[in-house]
Amino acid sequence: MRYEILKLLKEAGSDYVTGVDIGTRFGISRSAVWKHINELRSEGYEIESAPNLGYRLLSGSGRLNPFEIMNGLGTRTAGCEVVWFDEITSTNTHAAKLAAEGCSEGMTVVAGMQTHGKGRLGRSWESPGGKGIYLSVVLRPPMAPPETPVLTLAAAVATVRAIYAATGIRTGIKWPNDIIFNGRKISGILLEMNSEADRVNYIILGIGINYSQTEEDFPPELRDRAVSVLSASGGRIPGRAEPDGRENGPGGPENTPGARKNTQYAQKNSYDGDAGRLSLIRTLLREIDNIYHDILSGKTGEILDEWRRFSVTLGKEVRFSLRNAEYTGKAVDITENGSLLVDCSDGVRRELLSGEISVRGIFGYAG
């Protein structure tokens, strides 16, 4: 109920809404109205009250909660339901629990902090409170398991799009699912699947974005490998309140000229942490939703082409291990199933479906 009242106050803008009008609108007493107003205030909303005038919302629209994330979001699937936790072990773990219990497709778990955030290959994802974006989306694609790797590539494209749209910062994709700015990781993606032999039961799409960490916030071993939106923007988080299109989209990998930021966006607003994270969360959910439905409608080829444009792997020297042997070569392409094709120095073209690679110039790999 309190969020319905909040929505009414938002619609009123700078005008007051009387307690009587609120009570009549929702069929509750004036004392109940007062109780809900105080609950909103306790969440950080600044609501002014005046005798004979009523209530009006002064500030607080950037709070992080399910209402602010979902209000006017306009997605078909991702973010159709949202749950928020100030602190949780792992958004992926909780989303998997909800999926197993039969939650709706698009259910999204968002947290302010993770105590056991998940990364690829059993690693952890550093998730300090109030400084990052940690979310997981439940998807139930009508696919067989071998068809699903494209979802990882699509999620990476959606993340690059969203970071650019919300902040103006250009990033690139390191195969298979690291989002990179100037050779450092700004975001990571983890897909976990529950399936049978011929069909997917559900997929958990987890995305973490370093948002406002300074270098000192990262563990010493990550300081030359990780970066945040705050640092990437030169200490001033850029953006605009509600990104509404891609007319001047990212256009290419993060190491292209002008990659630092796009001043069309950067000079418009400077957000506090909550408002900026909220804007990026909403933009990310819209991009996930758009690209997911593109996949379902058969536009995989277009998504793969976009991934290629954003790639910081293709055309670069890479190093990897395969069956206890180490190889180097040039990454030349990806396949429709998400495999990386590498022309190795021994003259053999090898196909990597999964695993870890080092790319020259990224994470300190110098050859």
C-alpha positions in Angstrom: 0.0 0.0 0.0 2.7 2.5 0.9 4.2 2.2 -2.6 0.8 2.9 -4.1 0.7 6.1 -2.0 4.2 6.9 -3.2 3.2 6.5 -6.8 0.3 8.9 -6.2 2.7 11.5 -4.6 5.1 11.1 -7.6 2.2 11.7 -10.0 1.2 14.9 -8.1 4.7 16.4 -8.6 5.1 19.5 -6.6 1.4 19.6 -5.6 0.2 18.5 -2.2 -2.2 15.6 -1.8 -4.4 15.7 1.3 -4.6 12.8 3.7 -8.4 12.7 3.1 -7.9 12.3 -0.7 -5.3 9.6 -0.1 -7.6 7.8 2.3 -10.5 8.0 0.0 -8.5 6.8 -3.0 -7.3 3.7 -1.2 -10.1 3.1 1.3 -8.0 3.6 4.4 -8.2 5.8 7.4 -6.1 9.0 7.9 -4.2 7.3 10.6 -3.3 4.5 8.2 -2.2 7.1 5.7 0.0 8.7 8.3 1.5 5.2 9.2 2.4 4.5 5.5 3.9 8.0 5.1 6.1 7.4 8.1 7.2 4.0 6.6 8.2 5.8 3.4 10.1 8.4 5.4 12.0 5.6 7.2 13.1 4.2 3.8 14.7 7.6 3.0 11.9 9.4 1.1 11.6 13.1 2.1 7.9 13.8 2.3 6.7 17.2 3.5 3.4 17.6 5.4 1.5 20.8 5.9 -1.7 21.6 7.8 -4.7 21.8 5.5 -2.6 21.0 2.4 -1.5 17.4 3.0 1.7 15.7 1.8 4.1 16.1 -1.1 7.2 14.3 -2.1 10.4 16.4 -2.0 13.1 13.9 -2.7 14.1 10.2 -2.5 13.1 8.9 -5.9 16.6 7.3 -6.2 16.0 4.8 -3.4 16.9 1.2 -4.1 13.8 -1.0 -3.6 11.5 -3.1 -5.7 9.1 -0.2 -6.4 11.7 2.1 -7.7 13.3 -0.6 -9.9 9.9 -1.8 -11.3 8.0 1.5 -11.6 7.5 2.3 -15.3 10.2 -0.2 -16.2 8.3 -1.4 -19.3 9.9 -4.8 -19.7 8.2 -8.0 -20.9 10.2 -10.5 -18.9 13.2 -9.3 -16.9 12.2 -7.4 -13.8 8.6 -8.5 -14.0 9.0 -9.2 -10.2 11.8 -7.9 -8.1 13.0 -8.7 -4.6 15.6 -6.6 -2.9 18.0 -7.5 0.0 20.3 -5.1 1.8 22.5 -8.2 2.3 22.4 -11.7 1.0 24.8 -14.6 0.5 24.4 -14.7 -3.3 21.7 -13.4 -5.6 22.3 -16.4 -7.9 21.8 -18.8 -5.0 18.5 -17.1 -3.9 17.2 -16.8 -7.5 17.9 -20.5 -8.0 15.8 -21.3 -4.9 13.0 -19.2 -6.2 13.2 -20.8 -9.7 13.1 -24.3 -8.2 10.0 -23.2 -6.2 8.3 -22.2 -9.5 8.6 -18.4 -9.6 7.7 -16.5 -12.7 10.2 -16.1 -15.5 11.9 -12.7 -15.2 12.0 -12.8 -11.4 14.9 -10.6 -10.4 16.9 -10.7 -7.2 18.9 -7.5 -6.4 21.2 -7.0 -3.4 23.1 -4.2 -1.8 25.8 -6.6 -0.7 26.7 -10.3 -1.1 28.7 -12.2 1.5 29.4 -15.1 -0.9 29.1 -13.7 -4.4 29.7 -16.1 -7.2 32.2 -15.8 -10.0 33.1 -18.2 -12.8 35.1 -21.4 -12.2 34.2 -21.5 -8.5 35.7 -18.1 -7.8 34.1 -15.5 -5.5 32.9 -12.1 -6.6 33.9 -9.2 -4.4 30.6 -7.6 -3.4 31.0 -4.8 -0.8 27.9 -3.0 0.5 26.6 0.0 -1.3 29.4 0.0 -4.0 28.2 -2.4 -6.6 25.3 -3.8 -8.6 24.5 -7.4 -7.9 21.5 -8.9 -9.6 20.2 -12.3 -10.9 17.4 -12.9 -13.3 15.4 -16.1 -13.7 14.9 -17.2 -17.3 13.0 -20.2 -18.7 14.0 -20.2 -22.4 12.4 -22.8 -24.7 15.8 -24.3 -25.5 17.8 -27.5 -25.4 21.0 -27.2 -23.3 23.3 -27.1 -26.3 21.6 -24.0 -27.6 22.1 -21.9 -24.4 25.8 -20.6 -24.7 24.5 -17.8 -26.9 22.8 -16.4 -23.8 26.2 -15.7 -22.2 27.3 -13.8 -25.2 23.9 -11.9 -25.3 24.2 -11.0 -21.6 27.6 -9.5 -22.3 26.2 -7.4 -25.1 23.3 -6.3 -22.9 25.7 -5.2 -20.2 28.0 -3.2 -22.6 24.9 -1.5 -24.0 23.5 -0.7 -20.5 26.8 0.7 -19.1 27.1 3.0 -22.1 23.4 4.1 -22.1 23.4 4.9 -18.3 26.9 6.4 -18.0 28.4 7.1 -21.4 31.4 4.8 -20.6 32.5 2.5 -23.5 33.5 -1.0 -22.5 34.4 -4.2 -24.3 34.0 -7.9 -23.9 36.7 -10.4 -23.1 35.6 -13.9 -24.1 33.5 -15.4 -22.7 31.9 -13.0 -20.3 34.1 -10.4 -18.7 33.3 -6.7 -19.4 36.5 -4.7 -19.7 37.5 -1.0 -19.4 41.1 -0.1 -20.3 42.3 -3.6 -19.6 40.6 -4.0 -16.3 37.4 -5.8 -15.3 34.4 -3.7 -14.6 31.7 -6.3 -14.7 31.3 -10.1 -14.7 28.5 -12.5 -15.8 27.7 -15.9 -14.5 25.0 -18.2 -16.1 23.9 -21.3 -14.1 21.5 -23.8 -15.6 19.1 -26.4 -14.4 18.2 -28.8 -17.2 17.2 -32.2 -18.4 18.7 -34.0 -21.4 16.5 -32.2 -24.0 15.2 -29.1 -22.3 16.1 -26.3 -19.9 14.2 -26.0 -16.7 15.6 -22.6 -15.8 18.7 -20.4 -16.2 20.0 -18.0 -13.6 21.6 -15.0 -15.2 23.8 -13.3 -12.7 25.6 -9.9 -13.3 27.9 -8.0 -11.1 29.1 -4.5 -11.9 31.7 -2.6 -9.9 30.0 0.8 -9.4 31.6 3.1 -6.9 34.7 1.3 -5.6 37.9 3.2 -5.3 41.2 1.4 -5.8 41.6 0.9 -2.1 38.2 -0.9 -1.9 39.6 -3.8 -4.0 41.8 -6.5 -2.4 45.5 -5.9 -3.2 45.5 -8.8 -5.7 42.7 -7.3 -7.8 43.8 -3.6 -7.8 45.6 -3.9 -11.2 42.8 -6.1 -12.7 39.6 -4.4 -11.5 38.0 -1.0 -12.0 34.7 0.6 -11.1 32.3 2.9 -13.0 33.4 5.7 -10.6 37.1 5.2 -11.5 36.3 4.8 -15.2 34.5 8.1 -15.2 37.5 9.9 -13.7 35.9 10.1 -10.2 32.6 11.6 -11.4 29.9 9.2 -12.2 28.2 10.4 -15.4 24.8 9.5 -16.7 21.3 10.7 -17.3 18.2 10.0 -15.2 16.4 7.6 -17.6 18.4 6.4 -20.7 15.9 6.0 -23.5 17.6 4.7 -26.5 20.8 3.8 -28.3 20.9 6.4 -31.1 24.6 6.9 -30.5 25.3 3.4 -29.1 28.6 2.0 -27.8 29.8 1.4 -31.4 32.8 -0.7 -30.6 35.2 -2.0 -28.0 36.4 0.0 -25.0 39.8 0.6 -26.4 38.6 2.7 -29.3 39.2 6.5 -29.4 36.9 8.3 -27.0 36.4 5.2 -24.9 36.7 7.0 -21.6 33.3 8.6 -21.8 30.8 10.2 -24.0 30.4 13.8 -22.9 26.9 14.0 -24.4 25.9 11.9 -21.3 28.7 12.7 -18.9 28.1 16.4 -18.5 24.3 16.2 -17.9 24.2 14.7 -14.4 26.2 13.6 -11.5 24.5 11.0 -9.3 24.7 10.0 -5.7 25.4 6.3 -5.4 21.8 5.1 -5.0 20.3 7.1 -7.8 23.1 6.2 -10.2 22.9 2.5 -9.3 19.2 2.6 -9.7 19.5 4.1 -13.2 22.0 1.5 -14.3 19.9 -1.4 -12.8 16.8 -0.3 -14.7 18.8 0.2 -17.9 20.4 -3.2 -17.5 17.1 -4.9 -17.0 15.7 -3.3 -20.1 18.7 -4.3 -22.2 18.5 -7.9 -20.9 14.9 -8.0 -21.8 15.4 -6.6 -25.3 18.2 -9.0 -26.1 16.5 -12.0 -24.6 13.4 -11.5 -26.8 15.7 -10.9 -29.8 17.1 -14.4 -29.2 13.7 -15.9 -28.8 12.7 -14.3 -32.1 15.7 -15.8 -34.0 18.0 -12.8 -34.2 21.0 -14.7 -32.9 23.2 -13.7 -35.9 22.7 -10.0 -35.2 23.6 -10.5 -31.6 26.8 -12.4 -32.5 27.8 -9.6 -34.9 27.3 -7.0 -32.1 29.4 -9.2 -29.7 32.2 -9.2 -32.4 32.1 -5.4 -32.6 32.5 -5.1 -28.8 35.1 -7.8 -28.5 38.5 -7.0 -27.0 39.6 -10.7 -27.7 39.2 -11.1 -31.5 42.3 -10.2 -33.4 44.4 -10.4 -30.3 47.1 -12.9 -29.2 45.7 -15.2 -26.6 47.1 -17.9 -24.3 45.2 -20.9 -22.9 45.5 -24.4 -21.6 43.8 -27.4 -23.1 44.2 -31.0 -21.9 47.2 -30.1 -19.8 49.0 -28.4 -22.7 49.5 -24.6 -23.1 48.9 -22.9 -26.4 49.2 -19.4 -27.9 47.6 -18.0 -31.0 45.3 -15.4 -32.5 41.6 -15.3 -31.7 39.9 -15.1 -35.0 36.1 -15.6 -34.4 33.3 -17.0 -32.4 30.8 -19.7 -33.6 27.1 -19.7 -33.3 27.4 -21.8 -30.1 29.7 -19.3 -28.5 32.9 -21.1 -29.0 36.1 -19.1 -29.6 38.2 -20.0 -32.6 42.0 -19.6 -32.2 44.6 -20.0 -34.9 47.4 -21.5 -32.8 51.1 -21.0 -33.3 51.5 -24.7 -34.2 49.3 -24.2 -37.3 46.2 -25.8 -35.8 42.8 -24.0 -35.5 41.3 -24.9 -32.1 37.8 -24.3 -30.9 37.3 -23.4 -27.2 33.7 -24.0 -25.9 34.5 -23.0 -22.4 37.4 -22.2 -20.1 39.8 -19.4 -19.4 42.1 -17.4 -21.7 44.6 -14.7 -21.3 44.5 -11.8 -23.8 47.6 -9.8 -24.5 47.3 -6.4 -22.9 44.5 -7.4 -20.5 45.1 -8.2 -16.8 48.8 -7.7 -17.1 49.4 -10.3 -19.9 52.3 -9.0 -21.9 53.3 -12.1 -23.7 
